[in-house]
Amino acid sequence: MSAATHHGEVYNLLDEPWIPVLMADGSNRRVGIMQAFADTHRIRTIAASNPMDRVAILRFLLALLYWCRGNPADGAPQDLNDPFLDGWITKLEEYRPRFNLFGDNVRFYQYRKRGEVPDAPANYLIHEVPTGTNAAHFRHCRDRDDGLCAACCALGLLRLPVFTTSAGRGRSPGINSKPPVYVVPEGSSLSQTLARLWRPAATGDLGHPSWIKPKRSLPSSGQVPLLMGLTWLPRRVWLDDRSGPPAACAACGEWTTLVRTCVFEGLGSTKEEGTTKRDWVDPHVLRAPDDKGEVVPVHGRDPVARPDAAVGQWSLIQTGLLGSDVVRNEGDRASVANFATVQNDKYLEATERVVANPSGPLGVAQNEGVYMRWDSASRAVGFALRRIAEHPKSQKPPRAASLIASIRPHVEHRVSQQASELLTGGEDGWARAAEEYAPMMVAVARAVAPAATVADTERRRRIAAIRPEFAAATTGSADDTQDEEGGETD
């Protein structure tokens, strides 16, 4: 590849190695779309380091599967250990030009207005690369000087339908508005994962994906076809050609020629009009009951505005999974990708956790009660700490809330590893879960009580002995877990 500008170059996503995968033999590599489908039974999982890319790639491959094969037939096997049949992907060859990343004609996920010149930094495509006046911290990038390799440009384009946030007037978010928490199943191979994702769509008309029709608007009302919902583009993008001497990609670090600028424009407002709302229920969005009892999408909490953002996330996710059919069988696992934003438009962090089937042998309603039981008992730990830790003569505000918020995420991480024991309803499981607080409460006791006097020593001992009390929850009364003041939870 020369250092000159590559006019008319062809980088076709069907063949070029751009999808990061982990093979069954433990090796890492990049593959094109054709190779990914041919080796689904040999690929263990998508090996992207950022959860955004893992979710975006899986949804893209799933959209390709629906586009090539349509809805799965009744009784279709849900465990595909063999490679996908060649006949499944002949449609890809027929539409090969639609998967060109560059070129003068049609491009993958791109279009522009007549005469429009790429002028925005290409780094806009990757959330974690600092641009404009964003704080660089330990990572320094220069707009229009640094850029992205072709593979990272492709990954950035895949993120658009799933993770685009609002960015001011005329730049509306993606179809799911503020990006929610996504849940995708985890099979023992890419073949199994895709098979579990491939479910009959609610409507027979799957619609057209955005690699066929990139220039289109969301319907203001009515049913959104599945392929449109999975691939709709909230930004108008056109990549500049790769140019200049080889340099390190700002996203992955590969030393190659880079794309430094692009068209990156909004499409205007996508708000629904009138009383008839747009009908779109994303099949991979985690939903859980809110304070009013309505089942709504779950969103990552802002850790800047809420120091206790991580508190209760585990039980909230587990409750949401109970109402989902992503994990249906004993032993099934799912990947939960969580995204925290500030003011709905700036990303703070992207996290991912793998969870096992949360249902256990009990029914959904009983299991929801189990997680409510854990949540109430854990909040009661904060009340107990406040009663004991506040010195009678102290005028300082209580520290119980911040202390419990600091230790509870660690405790819930530990408890999540034995969630199946809690769901059996056995008291032994609850007792072991309560003891996960033991080392943390010892640390809290040392921080609160200096043990300079006999009274302080006794306070330290009492604080270190605090544990969640689950017995009262067996009666179904959550009020028993609150203190006598009836205050808000910590």
ZITANOR-V747288 format. One record per residue. N is the residue number from 1. RES is the residue in one small letter. SS is DSSP state (~ for helix, > for strand, _ for the rest). PHI is phi in radians with two decimals (* if undefined). OMEGA is omega in whole degrees, 0 to 359 (999 if undefined). Layout:
N RES SS PHI OMEGA
N RES SS PHI OMEGA
This chain:
1 m _ * 183
2 s _ -1.33 181
3 a _ -1.42 182
4 a _ -1.34 176
5 t _ -1.15 187
6 h _ -1.75 180
7 h _ -1.19 178
8 g _ 1.26 181
9 e _ -1.17 179
10 v _ -2.07 173
11 y _ -2.25 186
12 n > -1.68 185
13 l _ -1.20 177
14 l _ -1.21 186
15 d _ -1.98 185
16 e _ -1.14 179
17 p _ -1.39 183
18 w _ -2.36 180
19 i > -1.58 179
20 p > -1.32 182
21 v > -2.36 171
22 l > -1.87 182
23 m > -1.43 180
24 a _ -1.10 180
25 d _ -1.49 177
26 g _ 1.63 180
27 s _ -1.48 177
28 n > -1.89 176
29 r > -2.80 172
30 r > -1.97 182
31 v > -2.34 172
32 g _ -1.49 183
33 i ~ -1.08 181
34 m ~ -1.05 180
35 q ~ -1.17 179
36 a ~ -1.07 179
37 f ~ -1.24 180
38 a ~ -1.23 185
39 d _ -1.97 183
40 t _ -0.99 181
41 h _ -1.36 179
42 r _ -1.70 181
43 i > -1.56 179
44 r > -1.28 183
45 t > -2.89 171
46 i > -1.26 189
47 a _ -1.83 177
48 a _ -1.23 181
49 s _ -1.36 180
50 n _ -1.79 180
51 p ~ -0.99 178
52 m ~ -1.01 182
53 d ~ -1.21 179
54 r ~ -1.08 180
55 v ~ -1.15 183
56 a ~ -1.11 181
57 i ~ -1.17 180
58 l ~ -1.10 179
59 r ~ -1.17 178
60 f ~ -1.18 178
61 l ~ -1.10 177
62 l ~ -1.13 178
63 a ~ -1.08 176
64 l ~ -1.07 180
65 l ~ -1.12 177
66 y ~ -1.08 183
67 w ~ -1.14 182
68 c ~ -1.36 189
69 r ~ -2.07 181
70 g _ 1.33 178
71 n _ -1.18 175
72 p _ -1.16 179
73 a _ -1.22 177
74 d _ -1.01 179
75 g _ 1.38 179
76 a _ -1.11 181
77 p _ -1.08 180
78 q _ -1.76 180
79 d _ -2.33 185
80 l _ -1.70 181
81 n _ -1.57 179
82 d _ -1.67 176
83 p _ -1.11 177
84 f _ -1.09 182
85 l _ -1.10 181
86 d ~ -1.00 182
87 g ~ -1.12 181
88 w ~ -1.25 188
89 i ~ -2.08 176
90 t ~ -1.11 179
91 k ~ -1.11 179
92 l ~ -1.12 178
93 e ~ -1.13 181
94 e ~ -1.08 182
95 y _ -1.89 184
96 r ~ -0.89 182
97 p ~ -1.03 181
98 r ~ -1.21 181
99 f ~ -1.91 173
100 n > -1.33 178
101 l _ -1.44 179
102 f _ -2.20 180
103 g _ 2.18 185
104 d _ -1.56 184
105 n _ -1.90 180
106 v _ -1.25 179
107 r > -2.36 178
108 f _ -1.22 175
109 y _ 0.98 184
110 q > -2.40 167
111 y _ -2.88 180
112 r _ -2.57 176
113 k _ -1.39 181
114 r _ -1.03 178
115 g _ 1.40 182
116 e _ -1.23 185
117 v _ -1.91 176
118 p _ -1.05 183
119 d _ -2.38 180
120 a > -1.42 177
121 p > -1.07 177
122 a ~ -1.10 180
123 n ~ -1.12 176
124 y ~ -1.01 183
125 l ~ -1.25 185
126 i _ -1.99 188
127 h _ -1.05 188
128 e _ -1.44 177
129 v _ -1.56 182
130 p _ -1.16 179
131 t _ -2.36 176
132 g _ 1.01 182
133 t _ -1.72 178
134 n _ -1.07 180
135 a _ -1.08 183
136 a _ -1.53 183
137 h _ 0.94 182
138 f _ -1.64 181
139 r _ -2.13 185
140 h _ -2.08 177
141 c _ -2.34 180
142 r _ -2.01 180
143 d _ -1.00 176
144 r _ 1.26 172
145 d _ -1.73 173
146 d _ -1.46 182
147 g _ -2.81 186
148 l > -2.13 172
149 c _ -1.29 183
150 a ~ -1.07 181
151 a ~ -1.10 180
152 c ~ -1.24 173
153 c ~ -1.07 179
154 a ~ -1.10 179
155 l ~ -1.13 178
156 g ~ -1.10 177
157 l ~ -1.13 179
158 l ~ -1.16 180
159 r ~ -1.24 187
160 l ~ -0.94 182
161 p ~ -1.16 191
162 v ~ -1.79 192
163 f ~ -2.23 179
164 t _ -1.22 179
165 t _ -1.80 174
166 s _ -1.15 182
167 a _ -2.44 179
168 g _ 1.68 185
169 r _ -1.08 178
170 g _ 1.49 180
171 r > -2.11 183
172 s _ -1.36 179
173 p _ -1.34 178
174 g _ -1.24 186
175 i _ -1.09 180
176 n _ -1.64 180
177 s _ 1.01 177
178 k _ -1.02 185
179 p _ -0.95 182
180 p _ -1.56 172
181 v _ -1.46 180
182 y > -1.86 179
183 v > -2.22 176
184 v > -2.28 181
185 p > -1.21 178
186 e > -2.08 174
187 g _ -1.58 179
188 s _ -1.36 177
189 s _ -2.63 176
190 l ~ -1.08 178
191 s ~ -1.05 180
192 q ~ -1.15 180
193 t ~ -1.08 179
194 l ~ -1.13 179
195 a ~ -1.10 180
196 r ~ -1.31 177
197 l ~ -1.39 186
198 w _ -1.39 182
199 r _ -2.07 176
200 p _ -1.05 179
201 a _ -1.28 183
202 a _ -1.16 180
203 t _ -2.09 180
204 g _ -1.22 180
205 d _ -1.47 181
206 l _ -1.40 180
207 g _ 1.40 182
208 h _ -2.02 178
209 p _ -1.35 185
210 s _ -1.33 173
211 w _ -1.34 174
212 i _ -1.64 181
213 k _ -2.26 181
214 p _ -1.28 184
215 k _ -1.71 180
216 r _ -2.79 181
217 s _ -1.90 175
218 l _ -1.21 174
219 p _ -1.14 181
220 s _ -1.26 178
221 s _ -2.70 178
222 g > 1.55 184
223 q > -1.26 173
224 v _ -1.66 179
225 p _ -1.03 186
226 l ~ -1.01 183
227 l ~ -1.15 175
228 m ~ -1.17 180
229 g ~ -1.12 181
230 l ~ -1.31 190
231 t ~ -2.20 185
232 w _ -1.07 185
233 l _ -1.76 179
234 p _ -1.50 179
235 r > -2.32 173
236 r > -1.67 186
237 v > -2.18 171
238 w > -2.55 183
239 l > -1.32 169
240 d _ -1.25 177
241 d _ -1.20 173
242 r _ -1.17 185
243 s > -2.69 176
244 g > 1.36 179
245 p > -1.21 177
246 p > -0.99 179
247 a > -2.65 181
248 a > -1.39 175
249 c _ -1.06 182
250 a _ -1.16 182
251 a _ -1.72 185
252 c _ -1.88 178
253 g _ 1.53 180
254 e _ -1.10 181
255 w > -1.56 185
256 t > -2.86 173
257 t > -1.29 193
258 l > -2.11 167
259 v > -1.62 186
260 r _ -1.86 180
261 t > -2.37 179
262 c > -2.81 165
263 v > -1.38 180
264 f > -2.56 187
265 e > -2.21 177
266 g > -1.40 182
267 l _ -1.94 185
268 g > 1.56 183
269 s _ -1.28 176
270 t _ -2.07 181
271 k _ -1.19 178
272 e _ -1.32 182
273 e _ -2.03 176
274 g _ 1.31 183
275 t _ -1.59 179
276 t _ -1.49 186
277 k _ -1.59 175
278 r > -1.19 183
279 d > -1.75 178
280 w _ -2.58 175
281 v _ -2.09 183
282 d _ -1.15 184
283 p _ -1.25 185
284 h _ -2.06 181
285 v > -1.53 178
286 l _ -1.34 179
287 r > -2.22 180
288 a > -2.67 179
289 p > -1.13 175
290 d _ -1.59 183
291 d _ -1.12 179
292 k _ -1.61 181
293 g _ 1.52 178
294 e _ -1.46 179
295 v > -1.43 186
296 v > -2.31 176
297 p > -1.06 178
298 v _ -1.58 178
299 h _ -2.12 175
300 g _ -1.18 181
301 r _ -1.48 181
302 d _ -1.39 182
303 p _ -1.26 176
304 v _ -1.39 180
305 a _ -1.36 183
306 r _ -2.22 177
307 p _ -1.05 180
308 d _ -1.71 185
309 a _ -0.99 184
310 a _ -1.39 182
311 v _ -1.21 176
312 g _ 1.39 181
313 q ~ -1.11 182
314 w ~ -1.07 182
315 s ~ -1.17 178
316 l ~ -1.15 179
317 i ~ -1.12 180
318 q ~ -1.09 178
319 t ~ -1.10 178
320 g ~ -1.10 180
321 l ~ -1.17 179
322 l ~ -1.10 180
323 g _ -1.61 181
324 s _ -1.89 177
325 d _ -1.83 178
326 v _ -1.12 176
327 v _ -1.91 188
328 r _ -1.90 187
329 n _ -2.00 177
330 e _ -1.01 180
331 g _ 1.65 177
332 d _ -1.11 176
333 r > -2.20 178
334 a > -2.43 175
335 s > -1.71 181
336 v > -1.93 181
337 a > -1.80 187
338 n > -2.04 183
339 f > -2.24 179
340 a > -1.79 181
341 t > -2.24 173
342 v > -1.95 179
343 q _ 0.94 175
344 n _ 1.17 187
345 d _ -2.26 181
346 k > -2.19 181
347 y > -1.42 174
348 l > -1.82 184
349 e > -2.78 174
350 a > -2.21 181
351 t > -2.20 181
352 e > -2.55 174
353 r > -2.43 177
354 v > -1.79 183
355 v > -2.11 177
356 a > -1.55 177
357 n _ -0.91 185
358 p _ -1.52 190
359 s _ -1.40 181
360 g _ 1.08 183
361 p _ -1.46 184
362 l _ -1.60 176
363 g _ -1.35 183
364 v ~ -1.07 182
365 a ~ -1.07 179
366 q ~ -1.13 181
367 n ~ -1.20 174
368 e ~ -1.04 177
369 g ~ -1.12 178
370 v ~ -1.09 182
371 y ~ -1.25 174
372 m ~ -1.13 179
373 r ~ -1.11 178
374 w ~ -1.12 183
375 d ~ -1.11 181
376 s ~ -1.11 181
377 a ~ -1.15 179
378 s ~ -1.20 177
379 r ~ -1.12 180
380 a ~ -1.12 176
381 v ~ -1.04 178
382 g ~ -1.12 178
383 f ~ -1.12 180
384 a ~ -1.11 179
385 l ~ -1.11 181
386 r ~ -1.13 180
387 r ~ -1.13 185
388 i ~ -1.52 191
389 a ~ -1.36 182
390 e _ -1.22 179
391 h _ -1.25 183
392 p _ -0.98 184
393 k _ -1.71 183
394 s _ -1.38 176
395 q _ -1.78 182
396 k _ -1.36 178
397 p _ -1.14 181
398 p _ -1.12 180
399 r _ -1.82 186
400 a ~ -1.02 184
401 a ~ -1.07 182
402 s ~ -1.21 180
403 l ~ -1.17 180
404 i ~ -1.17 178
405 a ~ -1.11 180
406 s ~ -1.35 186
407 i ~ -1.72 187
408 r ~ -1.12 178
409 p ~ -1.03 178
410 h ~ -1.13 180
411 v ~ -1.09 182
412 e ~ -1.19 174
413 h ~ -1.10 179
414 r ~ -1.18 182
415 v ~ -1.19 181
416 s ~ -1.06 180
417 q _ -1.30 179
418 q _ -2.19 182
419 a ~ -1.05 182
420 s ~ -1.07 179
421 e ~ -1.18 178
422 l ~ -1.17 184
423 l ~ -1.29 176
424 t _ -1.33 180
425 g _ 1.48 180
426 g _ -1.34 182
427 e ~ -1.23 178
428 d ~ -1.08 178
429 g ~ -1.11 179
430 w ~ -1.15 180
431 a ~ -1.11 178
432 r ~ -1.16 178
433 a ~ -1.13 179
434 a ~ -1.09 182
435 e ~ -1.23 175
436 e _ -1.13 177
437 y _ -1.34 190
438 a ~ -0.94 182
439 p ~ -1.13 180
440 m ~ -1.22 181
441 m ~ -1.21 174
442 v ~ -1.10 179
443 a ~ -1.15 178
444 v ~ -1.10 180
445 a ~ -1.06 179
446 r ~ -1.16 180
447 a ~ -1.31 185
448 v ~ -1.56 186
449 a _ -1.94 183
450 p _ -1.29 180
451 a _ 1.04 179
452 a _ -1.45 180
453 t _ -2.23 178
454 v ~ -1.08 180
455 a ~ -1.13 179
456 d ~ -1.16 178
457 t ~ -1.09 178
458 e ~ -1.15 177
459 r ~ -1.09 179
460 r ~ -1.08 181
461 r ~ -1.11 182
462 r ~ -1.18 178
463 i ~ -1.14 181
464 a ~ -1.11 182
465 a _ -1.56 182
466 i _ -1.15 176
467 r _ -2.45 173
468 p _ -1.08 177
469 e _ -1.82 184
470 f _ -1.71 187
471 a ~ -1.07 184
472 a ~ -1.13 183
473 a ~ -1.24 180
474 t ~ -1.18 179
475 t ~ -1.45 180
476 g _ 1.50 181
477 s _ -1.76 178
478 a _ -1.38 183
479 d ~ -1.14 183
480 d ~ -1.16 182
481 t ~ -1.53 181
482 q _ -1.62 181
483 d _ -1.39 185
484 e _ -1.22 180
485 e _ -1.43 181
486 g _ 1.13 182
487 g _ -1.35 178
488 e _ -1.29 181
489 t _ -1.29 178
490 d _ -1.43 999
